[in-house]
Amino acid sequence: MNYLDNQLIVLRDEIDDLFSKIFGKKSNDAFYVRIKSQLLNVGEKLRDWEKEDNVNFKYLALYLYYLQYHFLNLLISFLKVKKENTDIYQQLCRKKDIKPFDYFMEFGFFCFISMTNEIQKTIFVEKRYDLFWDQLYHFWNNWELEENEIKKEEIKNMIFDFKDNDIFLYSFISTFLLRGQKGIKSKGRPAKVTFEILANFADMLAERNRNKKSTLETLLKKAIDGKMDWTAPRNWLRSHMTLLKSHKKSIEELTKDDIIFMWKKYQKLKKK
């Protein structure tokens, strides 16, 4: 598993965390699971582009900024214009081959980076999210090609040349988060992850996978029992999944045997 594959695992977890914090247990409903899958598909596309361009996580960092700070507001705005059946929503519905919601999921981020600074500030700083849909309609018209393919190189250049300083401040924060190089620590709490914590989590995860009633965050908080921030064991697991012999896409796929193997392998590497 290479560096960029690791970042995709972290992106998946960040998306899960984002939805869990907002929607709680409902984030596992079919509607939200579908949304998370569509968002990750865009992340996979960006990951592939980064491989082609040999850049250090620039596209995915900006994408995470979009998800963390604006996507849910845009989702709420979309549901509102749909319910009200506004003029712009009707125009979007007249487009062929793809439903407006699916187009938004696939191309909303690319529409976001294509806007001028002035329009971005109006929509995303002044929070006039209702104006986004006019922009999406024009973006759709401008980028509509056979088989709904976008001009990849031009889009990639737009991402690479994105210049808004305020947005890049958050983008750099997102890059730091996605690299998984530092867990958030609470004052007075140690950050050392123990095997006891990991084993407790493994048992809880196995039980949770049978009933799907608890979020990953909830399980990790129970496992640490107030000893540290819950992100510390999450980040440890993310960082050491590469030690496994078989590929795992997310923490939720880990078994207790996987975690025991990771721990033993980690201890051996420490002694070298």
URQUIZI-V127891 format. One record per run of one state. SS is the DSSP state (h for helix, s for strand, l for the rest). FROM is the first residue (numbers start at 0). TO is the last residue. If there is no record, write none. Layout:
ss=<SS,SS>
from=<FROM,FROM>
to=<TO,TO>
//
This chain:
ss=<l,h,l,h,l,h,l,h,l,h,l,h,l,h,l,h,l,h,l,h,l,h,l,h,l,h,l,h,l,h,l>
from=<0,2,28,29,53,57,84,86,93,99,114,116,125,128,142,145,148,151,160,164,179,194,211,215,224,230,243,250,253,255,271>
to=<1,27,28,52,56,83,85,92,98,113,115,124,127,141,144,147,150,159,163,178,193,210,214,223,229,242,249,252,254,270,271>
//
